[in-house]
Amino acid sequence: MVRAVILVKSPKKLIAARLRKVQNIIESFPVSGQFDAVAVINVSELSAIKNITTEIQKIPGVDRTETMVEVNPQPLN
């Protein structure tokens, strides 16, 4: 399992709620700072991350995204 965090820049106030509708996003919440929302995803393969970020970037009002992939995942209990 590959976990990643996607930072989303969007002036839309409800972007975090809209992100929750995207498949494989397990958590989404608004944040303050340079970005407006964070989406946490779990996928089976690293290559699937691109599909999810592309889907997020197609949401009206999304200006940009930045993705960070977990590098040393711990086994789930």
SVG drawing of the C-alpha trace seen along z (x, -y; Angstrom):
<svg xmlns="http://www.w3.org/2000/svg" viewBox="-18 -32 29 38">
<polyline fill="none" stroke="black" stroke-width="0.4" points="0.0,0.0 1.3,-3.5 0.2,-6.5 0.5,-10.0 -0.6,-13.5 -1.8,-15.9 -1.9,-19.6 -4.5,-21.6 -4.6,-25.3 -8.1,-26.5 -10.1,-29.6 -13.3,-27.4 -14.4,-27.3 -15.8,-23.7 -12.8,-22.1 -12.1,-19.7 -15.6,-18.4 -15.4,-18.0 -12.1,-16.1 -13.8,-13.5 -15.8,-12.4 -12.7,-11.4 -12.0,-7.6 -9.1,-6.5 -9.1,-9.7 -9.4,-8.5 -9.3,-11.9 -9.6,-15.5 -9.6,-18.7 -9.1,-22.5 -5.8,-24.0 -4.4,-27.5 -1.3,-28.7 0.0,-28.4 -2.5,-25.6 -6.2,-25.4 -6.9,-21.7 -5.1,-18.4 -6.1,-15.0 -4.7,-11.8 -4.8,-8.8 -4.0,-5.1 -3.4,-3.3 -2.0,0.2 0.6,-1.1 2.7,-4.2 1.6,-4.8 -2.1,-5.2 -1.2,-8.5 -1.0,-10.3 -4.5,-9.3 -5.9,-10.7 -3.9,-14.0 -5.2,-14.4 -8.7,-13.9 -8.2,-16.5 -6.7,-19.0 -9.8,-18.7 -12.1,-19.9 -13.3,-23.5 -11.4,-26.0 -8.3,-23.9 -5.3,-26.1 -2.5,-23.6 -1.5,-20.6 1.6,-19.3 2.0,-15.6 4.2,-14.0 4.6,-10.3 5.3,-8.5 8.8,-7.0 9.0,-4.6 5.6,-3.2 5.0,-1.3 3.0,1.9 -0.7,1.5 -1.7,3.3"/>
</svg>
